[in-house]
C-alpha cells in the first residue's frame, strides 16, 4: 500500500507551464517599458544595464523553479526506476518531493508498479524453489511405484496398494499445480467497488456447513463482492481445516476481522503462516497456499492482512 498522500500544496503542471509562458511573454515587454521610463532618469546605458540585470535575475528564478518543479523530480524518479530495475532494497520508497500534482501521481504510480513487479518476481522465484522441492516427493513415489509394478510375481494386494500410492501422488501434484494457478490469478487486480458481508452470509454458511458463522458488524468494504467472497472462502476453509467450529466476522470502516475458536497459531509458526507451501497439515493433503493466496489477492487490491493476538483461536485483521 502506498504511504499517505503529502498534504502540502503542489502546483499543477498546467499552472507551472502557464506561469512560465507568461514570464517568457511578459519579460521582454516589461524590459522595454522599464527602459523607456528609466533612461530619462539614469541614462540610456545605465537603464539597459539595470533592466538586463533584472531580466537575468527573473530568468534565473524561473529556471530554478522549473528545475525544482520538473527537472529534479523527473531525474530522481528516473534514478529510482533504475534502482528498482536493479532490485536494490528500499528503491521503491516514495520521493519526498515531486514538484507538481501530476508528477506526484506519476511517481506514486511508478513506485507502486515497481513494488508489484518486485512482489510478483519474488512470488515466482519463491514458488519455483518450493515447487521443485514439493514435487520431488510425489515424483519419487510415482517412479518407485512404476518400477515395482513392472516386477514379476507381484500380488494383487501389493498391486492395489501401489496403485493407491500412485493416485495419492498424482492428487498431491494436481493440488500443488492448482494452488500455483490460484496464486498466479490472486496477483491480478480485483474489480473495484464496495460490498457488505451480509448478502454473502447465506452462501458462505451453505458452503461452510461445518462452521457456525456470526456476523457481529457489517459495514461497506472497498472491495467488489466477488473478491470479498474469495477472501472469506479461503479464511473460512482455513479455519475449518484447523478444527474451528465458530467464526465471528466483523466489518467496520476500512477493516475486516475474522476470528475463529480453533486451536490458534503457535508462537513458532506465527511468522511463517503467509509463506507459500508452509503447512502443518501436509499429511492431510494441505498445500500451504491458502493464506498466501489471500495475502496476494489483498495486496493486489491495495490492502493487507495480518495475524492478531487473541485469547483463543486465530484472529485475522484485513486493513484496506
ZILINGI-V868830 format. One record per backbone hydrogen bond with DSSP energy under -1.0 kcal/mol. NH is the residue of the N-H (numbers start at 1). CO is the residue of the C=O. If there is no record, write none. Layout:
BEGIN
<<NH,CO> <NH,CO>>
END
This chain:
BEGIN
<<16,12> <17,13> <18,14> <19,15> <20,16> <21,17> <22,18> <23,19> <24,20> <25,21> <26,22> <27,23> <30,26> <31,27> <32,28> <33,29> <34,30> <35,31> <36,32> <37,33> <38,34> <39,35> <41,38> <42,38> <43,39> <47,43> <48,44> <49,45> <50,46> <51,47> <52,48> <53,49> <54,50> <55,51> <56,52> <57,53> <58,54> <59,55> <60,56> <61,57> <62,58> <63,59> <64,60> <65,61> <66,62> <67,63> <68,64> <69,65> <70,66> <71,66> <72,67> <74,70> <75,71> <76,72> <77,73> <78,74> <79,75> <80,76> <81,77> <82,78> <83,79> <84,80> <85,81> <86,82> <88,83> <91,88> <93,90> <100,98> <101,11> <104,100> <105,101> <106,102> <107,103> <108,104> <109,105> <110,106> <111,107> <112,108> <113,109> <114,110> <115,111> <116,112> <117,113> <118,114> <119,115> <120,116> <121,117> <122,118> <123,119> <124,120> <125,121> <126,122> <127,123> <128,124> <129,125> <130,126> <131,127> <132,128> <133,129> <134,130> <135,131> <139,135> <140,136> <141,137> <142,138> <143,139> <144,140> <145,141> <146,142> <147,143> <148,144> <149,145> <151,148> <159,155> <160,156> <161,157> <162,158> <163,159> <164,160> <165,161> <166,162> <167,163> <168,164> <169,165> <170,166> <171,167> <172,168> <173,169> <174,170> <175,171> <176,172> <177,173> <178,174> <179,175> <180,176> <181,177> <182,178> <183,179> <184,180> <185,181> <186,182> <188,185> <195,221> <200,197> <201,198> <204,200> <205,201> <206,202> <207,203> <208,204> <211,208> <212,245> <214,247> <216,249> <221,195> <223,221> <224,191> <228,224> <229,225> <230,226> <231,227> <232,228> <233,229> <234,230> <235,231> <236,232> <237,233> <238,234> <239,235> <240,236> <241,237> <242,238> <243,240> <244,239> <247,212> <248,259> <249,214> <250,257> <251,217> <252,255> <255,252> <256,318> <257,250> <258,316> <259,248> <260,314> <261,246> <269,266> <272,269> <275,272> <277,288> <278,275> <285,282> <286,281> <293,289> <294,290> <295,291> <296,292> <297,293> <298,294> <299,295> <300,296> <302,299> <303,298> <304,319> <306,317> <308,315> <316,258> <317,306> <318,256> <319,304> <320,254>>
END
